[in-house]
Amino acid sequence: MIKVYGMPTCPYCDYVHEQIKGRESEFTYINIGENIRNMSAFTRLRDTNPVFDRCKETGDVGIPAFVFEDGRVSIDPADAGLVEYGSPAACSVEDHRSGRKGC
């Protein structure tokens, strides 16, 4: 099971969250804004894992973040088999309006 840290006010997270809906056997979505325990778990991860070094340098939060069963951490949706918001494979505004799945 892949843990996905994110929050609904983040468009990148929201895009990923839509892709994993109905796939609860593969992914667990953890909303870091929902409660202090979720935020604390994420900040511990962010503060101790070098994957987030570049995010911290540029002032990014580092979400969505993916934690794999083997403990590996990534901030790249492709590592989890997902499409990143804004990538060529992502939905267009028209796709979203027409109700394309995952948009």
Helices and strands as residue ranges (DSSP letters): E 2-6, H 11-20, E 27-31, H 36-48, G 50-52, H 53-58, E 65-67, E 73-74, G 77-80, H 93-97
